C-alpha cells in the first residue's frame, strides 16, 4: 500500500471553533497520500452544476472538518481490507 501513497499533502487537524463559529486548525504536518481530482455533476434546484472535488487516500486518520491540501474535508470513508481491518482513509475535499 505504501507504493500507492506516493504523494504528499499538508494536514491541519481541526482544533475547535473561534468566537465567530469559524473552524480553527492546528499546525500543518505533511502526510503521505494519493490525490485524485474528479468532477461530479450536481443536479440541484434550477439546473446542473459541475463540481470539482479532490479525493485523498491516506493511512493517516483524517476527520471531517480537518484541512487537507488547503481545503476543508467534507466527507471521510474508511478503507477496509478483506479481514475488516481499517487500513486507510478516503477523504473528499
PDB file of N, CA, C and O in Angstrom:
ATOM      1  N   UNK A   1       0.811  -1.188   0.000  1.00  0.00           N
ATOM      2  CA  UNK A   1       0.000   0.000   0.000  1.00  0.00           C
ATOM      3  C   UNK A   1       0.862   1.262   0.000  1.00  0.00           C
ATOM      4  O   UNK A   1       0.465   2.282  -0.564  1.00  0.00           O
ATOM      5  N   UNK A   2       2.030   1.201   0.625  1.00  0.00           N
ATOM      6  CA  UNK A   2       2.897   2.377   0.675  1.00  0.00           C
ATOM      7  C   UNK A   2       3.346   2.816  -0.709  1.00  0.00           C
ATOM      8  O   UNK A   2       3.575   4.005  -0.929  1.00  0.00           O
ATOM      9  N   UNK A   3       3.477   1.872  -1.659  1.00  0.00           N
ATOM     10  CA  UNK A   3       3.845   2.235  -3.021  1.00  0.00           C
ATOM     11  C   UNK A   3       2.750   3.067  -3.679  1.00  0.00           C
ATOM     12  O   UNK A   3       3.037   3.924  -4.514  1.00  0.00           O
ATOM     13  N   UNK A   4       1.508   2.819  -3.311  1.00  0.00           N
ATOM     14  CA  UNK A   4       0.368   3.541  -3.860  1.00  0.00           C
ATOM     15  C   UNK A   4       0.321   4.978  -3.337  1.00  0.00           C
ATOM     16  O   UNK A   4      -0.108   5.882  -4.054  1.00  0.00           O
ATOM     17  N   UNK A   5       0.756   5.195  -2.103  1.00  0.00           N
ATOM     18  CA  UNK A   5       0.728   6.525  -1.480  1.00  0.00           C
ATOM     19  C   UNK A   5       2.039   7.246  -1.786  1.00  0.00           C
ATOM     20  O   UNK A   5       2.910   7.362  -0.924  1.00  0.00           O
ATOM     21  N   UNK A   6       2.171   7.730  -3.026  1.00  0.00           N
ATOM     22  CA  UNK A   6       3.436   8.307  -3.466  1.00  0.00           C
ATOM     23  C   UNK A   6       3.401   9.830  -3.597  1.00  0.00           C
ATOM     24  O   UNK A   6       4.260  10.406  -4.264  1.00  0.00           O
ATOM     25  N   UNK A   7       2.434  10.486  -2.979  1.00  0.00           N
ATOM     26  CA  UNK A   7       2.341  11.941  -2.997  1.00  0.00           C
ATOM     27  C   UNK A   7       2.277  12.441  -1.557  1.00  0.00           C
ATOM     28  O   UNK A   7       2.213  11.640  -0.624  1.00  0.00           O
ATOM     29  N   UNK A   8       2.294  13.746  -1.373  1.00  0.00           N
ATOM     30  CA  UNK A   8       2.206  14.323  -0.039  1.00  0.00           C
ATOM     31  C   UNK A   8       1.169  15.430  -0.001  1.00  0.00           C
ATOM     32  O   UNK A   8       0.849  16.030  -1.027  1.00  0.00           O
ATOM     33  N   UNK A   9       0.648  15.695   1.184  1.00  0.00           N
ATOM     34  CA  UNK A   9      -0.321  16.774   1.372  1.00  0.00           C
ATOM     35  C   UNK A   9      -0.189  17.301   2.794  1.00  0.00           C
ATOM     36  O   UNK A   9       0.170  16.565   3.713  1.00  0.00           O
ATOM     37  N   UNK A  10      -0.487  18.586   2.960  1.00  0.00           N
ATOM     38  CA  UNK A  10      -0.453  19.204   4.288  1.00  0.00           C
ATOM     39  C   UNK A  10      -1.773  18.924   4.996  1.00  0.00           C
ATOM     40  O   UNK A  10      -2.843  19.254   4.485  1.00  0.00           O
ATOM     41  N   UNK A  11      -1.690  18.314   6.177  1.00  0.00           N
ATOM     42  CA  UNK A  11      -2.856  18.025   7.004  1.00  0.00           C
ATOM     43  C   UNK A  11      -2.837  18.938   8.213  1.00  0.00           C
ATOM     44  O   UNK A  11      -1.853  18.987   8.952  1.00  0.00           O
ATOM     45  N   UNK A  12      -3.931  19.661   8.411  1.00  0.00           N
ATOM     46  CA  UNK A  12      -4.102  20.513   9.594  1.00  0.00           C
ATOM     47  C   UNK A  12      -5.347  20.023  10.335  1.00  0.00           C
ATOM     48  O   UNK A  12      -6.457  20.107   9.810  1.00  0.00           O
ATOM     49  N   UNK A  13      -5.165  19.521  11.531  1.00  0.00           N
ATOM     50  CA  UNK A  13      -6.268  18.972  12.323  1.00  0.00           C
ATOM     51  C   UNK A  13      -7.170  20.079  12.860  1.00  0.00           C
ATOM     52  O   UNK A  13      -6.702  21.150  13.244  1.00  0.00           O
ATOM     53  N   UNK A  14      -8.468  19.800  12.879  1.00  0.00           N
ATOM     54  CA  UNK A  14      -9.432  20.727  13.465  1.00  0.00           C
ATOM     55  C   UNK A  14      -9.227  20.762  14.972  1.00  0.00           C
ATOM     56  O   UNK A  14      -9.164  19.719  15.622  1.00  0.00           O
ATOM     57  N   UNK A  15      -9.123  21.973  15.527  1.00  0.00           N
ATOM     58  CA  UNK A  15      -8.913  22.109  16.972  1.00  0.00           C
ATOM     59  C   UNK A  15     -10.148  22.656  17.682  1.00  0.00           C
ATOM     60  O   UNK A  15     -10.221  22.606  18.910  1.00  0.00           O
ATOM     61  N   UNK A  16     -11.107  23.172  16.941  1.00  0.00           N
ATOM     62  CA  UNK A  16     -12.323  23.718  17.543  1.00  0.00           C
ATOM     63  C   UNK A  16     -12.887  24.845  16.702  1.00  0.00           C
ATOM     64  O   UNK A  16     -12.714  24.872  15.483  1.00  0.00           O
ATOM     65  N   UNK A  17     -13.561  25.772  17.359  1.00  0.00           N
ATOM     66  CA  UNK A  17     -14.121  26.930  16.672  1.00  0.00           C
ATOM     67  C   UNK A  17     -13.738  28.196  17.423  1.00  0.00           C
ATOM     68  O   UNK A  17     -13.491  28.172  18.629  1.00  0.00           O
ATOM     69  N   UNK A  18     -13.693  29.312  16.679  1.00  0.00           N
ATOM     70  CA  UNK A  18     -13.378  30.588  17.316  1.00  0.00           C
ATOM     71  C   UNK A  18     -14.667  31.260  17.795  1.00  0.00           C
ATOM     72  O   UNK A  18     -15.738  30.657  17.736  1.00  0.00           O
ATOM     73  N   UNK A  19     -14.569  32.506  18.268  1.00  0.00           N
ATOM     74  CA  UNK A  19     -15.730  33.189  18.826  1.00  0.00           C
ATOM     75  C   UNK A  19     -16.774  33.553  17.766  1.00  0.00           C
ATOM     76  O   UNK A  19     -17.885  33.951  18.118  1.00  0.00           O
ATOM     77  N   UNK A  20     -16.442  33.427  16.481  1.00  0.00           N
ATOM     78  CA  UNK A  20     -17.403  33.680  15.412  1.00  0.00           C
ATOM     79  C   UNK A  20     -17.943  32.392  14.808  1.00  0.00           C
ATOM     80  O   UNK A  20     -18.684  32.435  13.825  1.00  0.00           O
ATOM     81  N   UNK A  21     -17.588  31.261  15.374  1.00  0.00           N
ATOM     82  CA  UNK A  21     -18.070  29.980  14.884  1.00  0.00           C
ATOM     83  C   UNK A  21     -17.279  29.401  13.724  1.00  0.00           C
ATOM     84  O   UNK A  21     -17.696  28.404  13.135  1.00  0.00           O
ATOM     85  N   UNK A  22     -16.142  30.006  13.381  1.00  0.00           N
ATOM     86  CA  UNK A  22     -15.296  29.503  12.302  1.00  0.00           C
ATOM     87  C   UNK A  22     -14.373  28.403  12.833  1.00  0.00           C
ATOM     88  O   UNK A  22     -13.905  28.472  13.970  1.00  0.00           O
ATOM     89  N   UNK A  23     -14.119  27.400  12.012  1.00  0.00           N
ATOM     90  CA  UNK A  23     -13.223  26.318  12.410  1.00  0.00           C
ATOM     91  C   UNK A  23     -11.813  26.836  12.628  1.00  0.00           C
ATOM     92  O   UNK A  23     -11.343  27.702  11.890  1.00  0.00           O
ATOM     93  N   UNK A  24     -11.144  26.312  13.633  1.00  0.00           N
ATOM     94  CA  UNK A  24      -9.729  26.608  13.857  1.00  0.00           C
ATOM     95  C   UNK A  24      -8.941  25.318  13.663  1.00  0.00           C
ATOM     96  O   UNK A  24      -9.439  24.224  13.926  1.00  0.00           O
ATOM     97  N   UNK A  25      -7.705  25.466  13.199  1.00  0.00           N
ATOM     98  CA  UNK A  25      -6.878  24.302  12.876  1.00  0.00           C
ATOM     99  C   UNK A  25      -5.493  24.456  13.477  1.00  0.00           C
ATOM    100  O   UNK A  25      -5.000  25.569  13.665  1.00  0.00           O
ATOM    101  N   UNK A  26      -4.878  23.332  13.771  1.00  0.00           N
ATOM    102  CA  UNK A  26      -3.533  23.301  14.321  1.00  0.00           C
ATOM    103  C   UNK A  26      -2.498  23.455  13.223  1.00  0.00           C
ATOM    104  O   UNK A  26      -2.834  23.727  12.070  1.00  0.00           O
ATOM    105  N   UNK A  27      -1.232  23.277  13.590  1.00  0.00           N
ATOM    106  CA  UNK A  27      -0.152  23.419  12.609  1.00  0.00           C
ATOM    107  C   UNK A  27      -0.195  22.302  11.563  1.00  0.00           C
ATOM    108  O   UNK A  27      -0.716  21.214  11.812  1.00  0.00           O
ATOM    109  N   UNK A  28       0.361  22.597  10.400  1.00  0.00           N
ATOM    110  CA  UNK A  28       0.360  21.638   9.292  1.00  0.00           C
ATOM    111  C   UNK A  28       1.436  20.581   9.481  1.00  0.00           C
ATOM    112  O   UNK A  28       2.533  20.859   9.965  1.00  0.00           O
ATOM    113  N   UNK A  29       1.094  19.374   9.089  1.00  0.00           N
ATOM    114  CA  UNK A  29       2.065  18.286   9.018  1.00  0.00           C
ATOM    115  C   UNK A  29       1.870  17.615   7.668  1.00  0.00           C
ATOM    116  O   UNK A  29       0.738  17.451   7.213  1.00  0.00           O
ATOM    117  N   UNK A  30       2.954  17.230   7.030  1.00  0.00           N
ATOM    118  CA  UNK A  30       2.879  16.603   5.714  1.00  0.00           C
ATOM    119  C   UNK A  30       2.681  15.101   5.890  1.00  0.00           C
ATOM    120  O   UNK A  30       3.420  14.444   6.624  1.00  0.00           O
ATOM    121  N   UNK A  31       1.667  14.568   5.201  1.00  0.00           N
ATOM    122  CA  UNK A  31       1.385  13.129   5.264  1.00  0.00           C
ATOM    123  C   UNK A  31       1.501  12.547   3.862  1.00  0.00           C
ATOM    124  O   UNK A  31       1.352  13.249   2.862  1.00  0.00           O
ATOM    125  N   UNK A  32       1.772  11.237   3.817  1.00  0.00           N
ATOM    126  CA  UNK A  32       1.798  10.516   2.546  1.00  0.00           C
ATOM    127  C   UNK A  32       0.366  10.257   2.117  1.00  0.00           C
ATOM    128  O   UNK A  32      -0.484   9.913   2.938  1.00  0.00           O
ATOM    129  N   UNK A  33       0.100  10.424   0.819  1.00  0.00           N
ATOM    130  CA  UNK A  33      -1.258  10.220   0.328  1.00  0.00           C
ATOM    131  C   UNK A  33      -1.238   9.941  -1.164  1.00  0.00           C
ATOM    132  O   UNK A  33      -0.186   9.949  -1.804  1.00  0.00           O
ATOM    133  N   UNK A  34      -2.398   9.700  -1.692  1.00  0.00           N
ATOM    134  CA  UNK A  34      -2.629   9.626  -3.134  1.00  0.00           C
ATOM    135  C   UNK A  34      -3.764  10.604  -3.412  1.00  0.00           C
ATOM    136  O   UNK A  34      -4.837  10.481  -2.821  1.00  0.00           O
ATOM    137  N   UNK A  35      -3.550  11.571  -4.297  1.00  0.00           N
ATOM    138  CA  UNK A  35      -4.529  12.620  -4.584  1.00  0.00           C
ATOM    139  C   UNK A  35      -5.094  12.411  -5.986  1.00  0.00           C
ATOM    140  O   UNK A  35      -4.344  12.233  -6.946  1.00  0.00           O
ATOM    141  N   UNK A  36      -6.432  12.436  -6.097  1.00  0.00           N
ATOM    142  CA  UNK A  36      -7.083  12.309  -7.394  1.00  0.00           C
ATOM    143  C   UNK A  36      -8.165  13.375  -7.513  1.00  0.00           C
ATOM    144  O   UNK A  36      -9.013  13.508  -6.631  1.00  0.00           O
ATOM    145  N   UNK A  37      -8.134  14.129  -8.598  1.00  0.00           N
ATOM    146  CA  UNK A  37      -9.186  15.102  -8.861  1.00  0.00           C
ATOM    147  C   UNK A  37     -10.289  14.412  -9.637  1.00  0.00           C
ATOM    148  O   UNK A  37     -10.037  13.551 -10.479  1.00  0.00           O
ATOM    149  N   UNK A  38     -11.541  14.812  -9.332  1.00  0.00           N
ATOM    150  CA  UNK A  38     -12.655  14.251 -10.082  1.00  0.00           C
ATOM    151  C   UNK A  38     -13.766  15.297 -10.182  1.00  0.00           C
ATOM    152  O   UNK A  38     -13.925  16.145  -9.304  1.00  0.00           O
ATOM    153  N   UNK A  39     -14.507  15.216 -11.242  1.00  0.00           N
ATOM    154  CA  UNK A  39     -15.640  16.108 -11.437  1.00  0.00           C
ATOM    155  C   UNK A  39     -16.928  15.355 -11.160  1.00  0.00           C
ATOM    156  O   UNK A  39     -17.020  14.147 -11.380  1.00  0.00           O
ATOM    157  N   UNK A  40     -17.912  16.078 -10.679  1.00  0.00           N
ATOM    158  CA  UNK A  40     -19.197  15.463 -10.356  1.00  0.00           C
ATOM    159  C   UNK A  40     -20.286  16.410 -10.834  1.00  0.00           C
ATOM    160  O   UNK A  40     -20.165  17.625 -10.679  1.00  0.00           O
ATOM    161  N   UNK A  41     -21.336  15.869 -11.408  1.00  0.00           N
ATOM    162  CA  UNK A  41     -22.453  16.682 -11.862  1.00  0.00           C
ATOM    163  C   UNK A  41     -23.475  16.765 -10.743  1.00  0.00           C
ATOM    164  O   UNK A  41     -24.001  15.744 -10.301  1.00  0.00           O
ATOM    165  N   UNK A  42     -23.760  17.979 -10.284  1.00  0.00           N
ATOM    166  CA  UNK A  42     -24.685  18.193  -9.174  1.00  0.00           C
ATOM    167  C   UNK A  42     -25.992  18.744  -9.730  1.00  0.00           C
ATOM    168  O   UNK A  42     -26.026  19.860 -10.249  1.00  0.00           O
ATOM    169  N   UNK A  43     -27.074  17.962  -9.623  1.00  0.00           N
ATOM    170  CA  UNK A  43     -28.387  18.388 -10.105  1.00  0.00           C
ATOM    171  C   UNK A  43     -29.151  18.995  -8.935  1.00  0.00           C
ATOM    172  O   UNK A  43     -29.666  18.273  -8.082  1.00  0.00           O
ATOM    173  N   UNK A  44     -29.222  20.319  -8.898  1.00  0.00           N
ATOM    174  CA  UNK A  44     -29.893  20.989  -7.786  1.00  0.00           C
ATOM    175  C   UNK A  44     -30.731  22.141  -8.310  1.00  0.00           C
ATOM    176  O   UNK A  44     -30.346  22.822  -9.261  1.00  0.00           O
ATOM    177  N   UNK A  45     -31.853  22.349  -7.697  1.00  0.00           N
ATOM    178  CA  UNK A  45     -32.768  23.465  -7.986  1.00  0.00           C
ATOM    179  C   UNK A  45     -33.053  23.627  -9.477  1.00  0.00           C
ATOM    180  O   UNK A  45     -33.753  22.800 -10.062  1.00  0.00           O
ATOM    181  N   UNK A  46     -32.527  24.672 -10.095  1.00  0.00           N
ATOM    182  CA  UNK A  46     -32.885  25.040 -11.465  1.00  0.00           C
ATOM    183  C   UNK A  46     -32.072  24.345 -12.552  1.00  0.00           C
ATOM    184  O   UNK A  46     -32.466  24.370 -13.718  1.00  0.00           O
ATOM    185  N   UNK A  47     -30.968  23.738 -12.206  1.00  0.00           N
ATOM    186  CA  UNK A  47     -30.160  23.150 -13.262  1.00  0.00           C
ATOM    187  C   UNK A  47     -28.999  22.355 -12.728  1.00  0.00           C
ATOM    188  O   UNK A  47     -28.933  22.023 -11.544  1.00  0.00           O
ATOM    189  N   UNK A  48     -28.087  22.058 -13.621  1.00  0.00           N
ATOM    190  CA  UNK A  48     -26.932  21.240 -13.273  1.00  0.00           C
ATOM    191  C   UNK A  48     -25.703  22.117 -13.111  1.00  0.00           C
ATOM    192  O   UNK A  48     -25.523  23.102 -13.827  1.00  0.00           O
ATOM    193  N   UNK A  49     -24.879  21.751 -12.180  1.00  0.00           N
ATOM    194  CA  UNK A  49     -23.605  22.444 -11.963  1.00  0.00           C
ATOM    195  C   UNK A  49     -22.512  21.392 -11.818  1.00  0.00           C
ATOM    196  O   UNK A  49     -22.697  20.382 -11.139  1.00  0.00           O
ATOM    197  N   UNK A  50     -21.390  21.634 -12.453  1.00  0.00           N
ATOM    198  CA  UNK A  50     -20.264  20.716 -12.340  1.00  0.00           C
ATOM    199  C   UNK A  50     -19.434  21.108 -11.123  1.00  0.00           C
ATOM    200  O   UNK A  50     -19.010  22.256 -10.991  1.00  0.00           O
ATOM    201  N   UNK A  51     -19.213  20.166 -10.260  1.00  0.00           N
ATOM    202  CA  UNK A  51     -18.464  20.394  -9.033  1.00  0.00           C
ATOM    203  C   UNK A  51     -17.146  19.643  -9.124  1.00  0.00           C
ATOM    204  O   UNK A  51     -17.125  18.446  -9.412  1.00  0.00           O
ATOM    205  N   UNK A  52     -16.049  20.345  -8.879  1.00  0.00           N
ATOM    206  CA  UNK A  52     -14.724  19.719  -8.877  1.00  0.00           C
ATOM    207  C   UNK A  52     -14.389  19.305  -7.452  1.00  0.00           C
ATOM    208  O   UNK A  52     -14.455  20.125  -6.536  1.00  0.00           O
ATOM    209  N   UNK A  53     -14.037  18.061  -7.261  1.00  0.00           N
ATOM    210  CA  UNK A  53     -13.659  17.537  -5.950  1.00  0.00           C
ATOM    211  C   UNK A  53     -12.259  16.942  -6.044  1.00  0.00           C
ATOM    212  O   UNK A  53     -11.787  16.577  -7.121  1.00  0.00           O
ATOM    213  N   UNK A  54     -11.621  16.856  -4.903  1.00  0.00           N
ATOM    214  CA  UNK A  54     -10.353  16.146  -4.808  1.00  0.00           C
ATOM    215  C   UNK A  54     -10.510  15.064  -3.756  1.00  0.00           C
ATOM    216  O   UNK A  54     -11.016  15.312  -2.661  1.00  0.00           O
ATOM    217  N   UNK A  55     -10.073  13.865  -4.097  1.00  0.00           N
ATOM    218  CA  UNK A  55     -10.141  12.728  -3.183  1.00  0.00           C
ATOM    219  C   UNK A  55      -8.724  12.383  -2.761  1.00  0.00           C
ATOM    220  O   UNK A  55      -7.836  12.233  -3.599  1.00  0.00           O
ATOM    221  N   UNK A  56      -8.519  12.258  -1.456  1.00  0.00           N
ATOM    222  CA  UNK A  56      -7.218  11.884  -0.897  1.00  0.00           C
ATOM    223  C   UNK A  56      -7.344  10.503  -0.267  1.00  0.00           C
ATOM    224  O   UNK A  56      -8.258  10.253   0.519  1.00  0.00           O
ATOM    225  N   UNK A  57      -6.427   9.610  -0.615  1.00  0.00           N
ATOM    226  CA  UNK A  57      -6.319   8.299   0.019  1.00  0.00           C
ATOM    227  C   UNK A  57      -5.089   8.352   0.916  1.00  0.00           C
ATOM    228  O   UNK A  57      -4.012   8.744   0.466  1.00  0.00           O
ATOM    229  N   UNK A  58      -5.236   7.963   2.174  1.00  0.00           N
ATOM    230  CA  UNK A  58      -4.121   8.053   3.119  1.00  0.00           C
ATOM    231  C   UNK A  58      -4.256   7.014   4.218  1.00  0.00           C
ATOM    232  O   UNK A  58      -5.352   6.523   4.488  1.00  0.00           O
ATOM    233  N   UNK A  59      -3.142   6.682   4.848  1.00  0.00           N
ATOM    234  CA  UNK A  59      -3.150   5.792   6.007  1.00  0.00           C
ATOM    235  C   UNK A  59      -3.348   6.577   7.301  1.00  0.00           C
ATOM    236  O   UNK A  59      -3.764   6.012   8.312  1.00  0.00           O
ATOM    237  N   UNK A  60      -3.051   7.881   7.275  1.00  0.00           N
ATOM    238  CA  UNK A  60      -3.199   8.718   8.471  1.00  0.00           C
ATOM    239  C   UNK A  60      -4.682   8.993   8.721  1.00  0.00           C
ATOM    240  O   UNK A  60      -5.415   9.292   7.778  1.00  0.00           O
ATOM    241  N   UNK A  61      -5.134   8.899   9.970  1.00  0.00           N
ATOM    242  CA  UNK A  61      -6.545   9.192  10.265  1.00  0.00           C
ATOM    243  C   UNK A  61      -6.887  10.636   9.900  1.00  0.00           C
ATOM    244  O   UNK A  61      -6.168  11.567  10.260  1.00  0.00           O
ATOM    245  N   UNK A  62      -7.995  10.807   9.179  1.00  0.00           N
ATOM    246  CA  UNK A  62      -8.491  12.113   8.765  1.00  0.00           C
ATOM    247  C   UNK A  62      -9.961  12.187   9.165  1.00  0.00           C
ATOM    248  O   UNK A  62     -10.690  11.200   9.060  1.00  0.00           O
ATOM    249  N   UNK A  63     -10.391  13.361   9.624  1.00  0.00           N
ATOM    250  CA  UNK A  63     -11.766  13.530  10.082  1.00  0.00           C
ATOM    251  C   UNK A  63     -12.417  14.720   9.385  1.00  0.00           C
ATOM    252  O   UNK A  63     -11.727  15.631   8.928  1.00  0.00           O
ATOM    253  N   UNK A  64     -13.743  14.710   9.305  1.00  0.00           N
ATOM    254  CA  UNK A  64     -14.458  15.845   8.727  1.00  0.00           C
ATOM    255  C   UNK A  64     -14.123  17.100   9.513  1.00  0.00           C
ATOM    256  O   UNK A  64     -14.082  17.081  10.743  1.00  0.00           O
ATOM    257  N   UNK A  65     -13.882  18.197   8.794  1.00  0.00           N
ATOM    258  CA  UNK A  65     -13.509  19.452   9.429  1.00  0.00           C
ATOM    259  C   UNK A  65     -12.012  19.712   9.424  1.00  0.00           C
ATOM    260  O   UNK A  65     -11.585  20.858   9.569  1.00  0.00           O
ATOM    261  N   UNK A  66     -11.197  18.656   9.258  1.00  0.00           N
ATOM    262  CA  UNK A  66      -9.749  18.854   9.112  1.00  0.00           C
ATOM    263  C   UNK A  66      -9.483  19.549   7.777  1.00  0.00           C
ATOM    264  O   UNK A  66     -10.343  19.558   6.896  1.00  0.00           O
ATOM    265  N   UNK A  67      -8.300  20.126   7.631  1.00  0.00           N
ATOM    266  CA  UNK A  67      -7.887  20.709   6.350  1.00  0.00           C
ATOM    267  C   UNK A  67      -6.855  19.791   5.716  1.00  0.00           C
ATOM    268  O   UNK A  67      -5.896  19.371   6.364  1.00  0.00           O
ATOM    269  N   UNK A  68      -7.063  19.490   4.449  1.00  0.00           N
ATOM    270  CA  UNK A  68      -6.151  18.626   3.714  1.00  0.00           C
ATOM    271  C   UNK A  68      -5.843  19.305   2.387  1.00  0.00           C
ATOM    272  O   UNK A  68      -6.748  19.536   1.584  1.00  0.00           O
ATOM    273  N   UNK A  69      -4.591  19.623   2.153  1.00  0.00           N
ATOM    274  CA  UNK A  69      -4.205  20.319   0.939  1.00  0.00           C
ATOM    275  C   UNK A  69      -4.788  21.716   0.844  1.00  0.00           C
ATOM    276  O   UNK A  69      -4.990  22.222  -0.259  1.00  0.00           O
ATOM    277  N   UNK A  70      -5.063  22.352   1.977  1.00  0.00           N
ATOM    278  CA  UNK A  70      -5.582  23.715   1.993  1.00  0.00           C
ATOM    279  C   UNK A  70      -7.092  23.837   1.900  1.00  0.00           C
ATOM    280  O   UNK A  70      -7.608  24.952   1.841  1.00  0.00           O
ATOM    281  N   UNK A  71      -7.823  22.715   1.885  1.00  0.00           N
ATOM    282  CA  UNK A  71      -9.285  22.742   1.790  1.00  0.00           C
ATOM    283  C   UNK A  71      -9.887  21.927   2.939  1.00  0.00           C
ATOM    284  O   UNK A  71      -9.250  21.015   3.469  1.00  0.00           O
ATOM    285  N   UNK A  72     -11.106  22.266   3.309  1.00  0.00           N
ATOM    286  CA  UNK A  72     -11.806  21.574   4.402  1.00  0.00           C
ATOM    287  C   UNK A  72     -12.291  20.210   3.929  1.00  0.00           C
ATOM    288  O   UNK A  72     -12.868  20.095   2.848  1.00  0.00           O
ATOM    289  N   UNK A  73     -12.059  19.179   4.732  1.00  0.00           N
ATOM    290  CA  UNK A  73     -12.532  17.823   4.437  1.00  0.00           C
ATOM    291  C   UNK A  73     -14.039  17.773   4.698  1.00  0.00           C
ATOM    292  O   UNK A  73     -14.495  18.103   5.793  1.00  0.00           O
ATOM    293  N   UNK A  74     -14.815  17.356   3.680  1.00  0.00           N
ATOM    294  CA  UNK A  74     -16.268  17.319   3.797  1.00  0.00           C
ATOM    295  C   UNK A  74     -16.818  15.922   4.052  1.00  0.00           C
ATOM    296  O   UNK A  74     -17.923  15.780   4.574  1.00  0.00           O
ATOM    297  N   UNK A  75     -16.057  14.885   3.688  1.00  0.00           N
ATOM    298  CA  UNK A  75     -16.515  13.508   3.900  1.00  0.00           C
ATOM    299  C   UNK A  75     -15.314  12.589   4.029  1.00  0.00           C
ATOM    300  O   UNK A  75     -14.287  12.797   3.383  1.00  0.00           O
ATOM    301  N   UNK A  76     -15.451  11.564   4.876  1.00  0.00           N
ATOM    302  CA  UNK A  76     -14.384  10.581   5.078  1.00  0.00           C
ATOM    303  C   UNK A  76     -14.999   9.188   5.109  1.00  0.00           C
ATOM    304  O   UNK A  76     -15.997   8.950   5.790  1.00  0.00           O
ATOM    305  N   UNK A  77     -14.389   8.277   4.364  1.00  0.00           N
ATOM    306  CA  UNK A  77     -14.764   6.862   4.408  1.00  0.00           C
ATOM    307  C   UNK A  77     -13.544   6.063   4.801  1.00  0.00           C
ATOM    308  O   UNK A  77     -12.418   6.421   4.454  1.00  0.00           O
ATOM    309  N   UNK A  78     -13.765   4.970   5.531  1.00  0.00           N
ATOM    310  CA  UNK A  78     -12.657   4.096   5.912  1.00  0.00           C
ATOM    311  C   UNK A  78     -12.316   3.179   4.753  1.00  0.00           C
ATOM    312  O   UNK A  78     -13.194   2.770   3.994  1.00  0.00           O
ATOM    313  N   UNK A  79     -11.046   2.862   4.621  1.00  0.00           N
ATOM    314  CA  UNK A  79     -10.531   1.927   3.627  1.00  0.00           C
ATOM    315  C   UNK A  79     -10.278   0.630   4.382  1.00  0.00           C
ATOM    316  O   UNK A  79      -9.407   0.588   5.251  1.00  0.00           O
ATOM    317  N   UNK A  80     -11.019  -0.427   4.072  1.00  0.00           N
ATOM    318  CA  UNK A  80     -11.017  -1.666   4.853  1.00  0.00           C
ATOM    319  C   UNK A  80     -10.474  -2.818   4.018  1.00  0.00           C
ATOM    320  O   UNK A  80     -10.780  -2.939   2.832  1.00  0.00           O
ATOM    321  N   UNK A  81      -9.653  -3.673   4.661  1.00  0.00           N
ATOM    322  CA  UNK A  81      -9.137  -4.840   3.953  1.00  0.00           C
ATOM    323  C   UNK A  81     -10.142  -5.988   4.017  1.00  0.00           C
ATOM    324  O   UNK A  81     -11.241  -5.825   4.547  1.00  0.00           O
ATOM    325  N   UNK A  82      -9.767  -7.140   3.481  1.00  0.00           N
ATOM    326  CA  UNK A  82     -10.686  -8.282   3.427  1.00  0.00           C
ATOM    327  C   UNK A  82     -11.061  -8.813   4.801  1.00  0.00           C
ATOM    328  O   UNK A  82     -12.121  -9.419   4.957  1.00  0.00           O
ATOM    329  N   UNK A  83     -10.214  -8.598   5.796  1.00  0.00           N
ATOM    330  CA  UNK A  83     -10.489  -9.084   7.148  1.00  0.00           C
ATOM    331  C   UNK A  83     -11.308  -8.098   7.965  1.00  0.00           C
ATOM    332  O   UNK A  83     -11.646  -8.384   9.113  1.00  0.00           O
ATOM    333  N   UNK A  84     -11.635  -6.943   7.397  1.00  0.00           N
ATOM    334  CA  UNK A  84     -12.428  -5.940   8.106  1.00  0.00           C
ATOM    335  C   UNK A  84     -11.604  -4.949   8.904  1.00  0.00           C
ATOM    336  O   UNK A  84     -12.165  -4.158   9.662  1.00  0.00           O
ATOM    337  N   UNK A  85     -10.288  -4.971   8.754  1.00  0.00           N
ATOM    338  CA  UNK A  85      -9.413  -4.034   9.465  1.00  0.00           C
ATOM    339  C   UNK A  85      -9.287  -2.736   8.681  1.00  0.00           C
ATOM    340  O   UNK A  85      -9.159  -2.758   7.457  1.00  0.00           O
ATOM    341  N   UNK A  86      -9.324  -1.609   9.379  1.00  0.00           N
ATOM    342  CA  UNK A  86      -9.147  -0.313   8.734  1.00  0.00           C
ATOM    343  C   UNK A  86      -7.673  -0.149   8.384  1.00  0.00           C
ATOM    344  O   UNK A  86      -6.808  -0.198   9.258  1.00  0.00           O
ATOM    345  N   UNK A  87      -7.398   0.046   7.092  1.00  0.00           N
ATOM    346  CA  UNK A  87      -6.012   0.194   6.649  1.00  0.00           C
ATOM    347  C   UNK A  87      -5.741   1.585   6.090  1.00  0.00           C
ATOM    348  O   UNK A  87      -4.600   1.910   5.760  1.00  0.00           O
ATOM    349  N   UNK A  88      -6.772   2.402   5.981  1.00  0.00           N
ATOM    350  CA  UNK A  88      -6.595   3.750   5.463  1.00  0.00           C
ATOM    351  C   UNK A  88      -7.903   4.494   5.391  1.00  0.00           C
ATOM    352  O   UNK A  88      -8.944   4.012   5.840  1.00  0.00           O
ATOM    353  N   UNK A  89      -7.831   5.697   4.809  1.00  0.00           N
ATOM    354  CA  UNK A  89      -8.997   6.575   4.746  1.00  0.00           C
ATOM    355  C   UNK A  89      -9.101   7.213   3.375  1.00  0.00           C
ATOM    356  O   UNK A  89      -8.094   7.473   2.716  1.00  0.00           O
ATOM    357  N   UNK A  90     -10.335   7.461   2.954  1.00  0.00           N
ATOM    358  CA  UNK A  90     -10.630   8.176   1.718  1.00  0.00           C
ATOM    359  C   UNK A  90     -11.319   9.458   2.120  1.00  0.00           C
ATOM    360  O   UNK A  90     -12.439   9.431   2.629  1.00  0.00           O
ATOM    361  N   UNK A  91     -10.655  10.590   1.895  1.00  0.00           N
ATOM    362  CA  UNK A  91     -11.182  11.889   2.314  1.00  0.00           C
ATOM    363  C   UNK A  91     -11.509  12.733   1.085  1.00  0.00           C
ATOM    364  O   UNK A  91     -10.716  12.800   0.146  1.00  0.00           O
ATOM    365  N   UNK A  92     -12.675  13.375   1.091  1.00  0.00           N
ATOM    366  CA  UNK A  92     -13.122  14.221  -0.010  1.00  0.00           C
ATOM    367  C   UNK A  92     -13.099  15.665   0.427  1.00  0.00           C
ATOM    368  O   UNK A  92     -13.618  16.011   1.489  1.00  0.00           O
ATOM    369  N   UNK A  93     -12.488  16.523  -0.404  1.00  0.00           N
ATOM    370  CA  UNK A  93     -12.489  17.970  -0.138  1.00  0.00           C
ATOM    371  C   UNK A  93     -13.109  18.693  -1.318  1.00  0.00           C
ATOM    372  O   UNK A  93     -13.210  19.920  -1.306  1.00  0.00           O
TER     373      UNK A  93
END
